[in-house]
Amino acid sequence: MRIFGKVRHRPSASWRQATDRAFTLIGDGRYEDAGALLTRAADMEPWLSESWFNLALLHKFRHDWEQARAAGLRAVALLDRETGAPDWWNVGIAATALQDWPLARRAWQAYGLKVPGEGSPSGEPSGMALGSAAVRLSPEGEAEVVWGRRLDPARIEVLSIPLPSSGRRWGEVVLHDGVPHGERTITAGDGTVRAYPVFDEIEMWAPSPVPTWVVLLEAAAEADRDALERLAADAGFAAEDWSSSVRLLCRTCSESRMPSDEGDGEHLDPHDHSEPGHPGPLGHRTAGSGSLWVPERECGIAAPAALVRGLLDGWVADSPDTREWRDLEEVC
């Protein structure tokens, strides 16, 4: 890189030592001390994009989005390549957190992504058709992996119903990191395996007004359970059979490449640390079926208070001999 007529081949030993020490401190959660070292490193080598990239990364960890945006913009100004640099991705995350949509659109385009809607550059990036993904809520705590719809490269709308212990809700929008931390795979009927990334949550971007309820169902067959889930979806909300959709995984398994629809029946997933009928708190599967059906189901429902009882009563009325519900409770 040529700066002011000089060629810089590599950062100084002092820069590397300060940076290495800073990332050790970041790993220990000592962000203030790390920030002092990274600021010193940027003073030593201000012409290096890495100096400002590292500061932007630190500010992202601290959720200091104004500083992350400022450092990120200094980093991209020093880049020696036009597209694909992770510096732009960090700028996109910071801009999304701040709802700085013109900068977010510019960042995704500079990274190499196509952003539709050129006629409204000041609006949210939309229509990017990024599909489904999983997101790990509270990755530093009692992490729970849920499914969602990607709104743009930095946000996911949660479509699973998180467990009550998470304090989170269906329909909230989550800001997530850019690098996947694990995968979930789904095997189609023709044997095709499709992999979905698991992103780590950074913070909640938009809360959901829809409360979460837990209810005990008596469903004679899977078709009865499925009917409730369809009924809720048709009303614009959600129901999820936690007895079959949730499994407890150790951290190593959760952060690896995992099948999303195993864990019961004849082919017991050795990575599943739950038991049939006793869900654990770490992962939501896609719809699957096992050979053993237990009529009593613990079900999560995301719906307004004015609707939830009518939804359940309507479900029972459609087949009173095979369906029943009790112990409805709002949990989040």
PyMOL commands that set and color helices and strands:
alter all, ss='L'
color gray80, all
select helices_A, chain A and resi 13-27+31-44+49-61+65-77+86-97+101-111+164-166+222-234+242-245+251-254+305-318
alter helices_A, ss='H'
color red, helices_A
select strands_A, chain A and resi 2-3+6-7+132-137+144-152+155-158+173-176+183-187+193-206+212-219+238-241+246-247+257-259+283-284+296-302+323-330
alter strands_A, ss='S'
color yellow, strands_A
deselect
rebuild
show_as cartoon
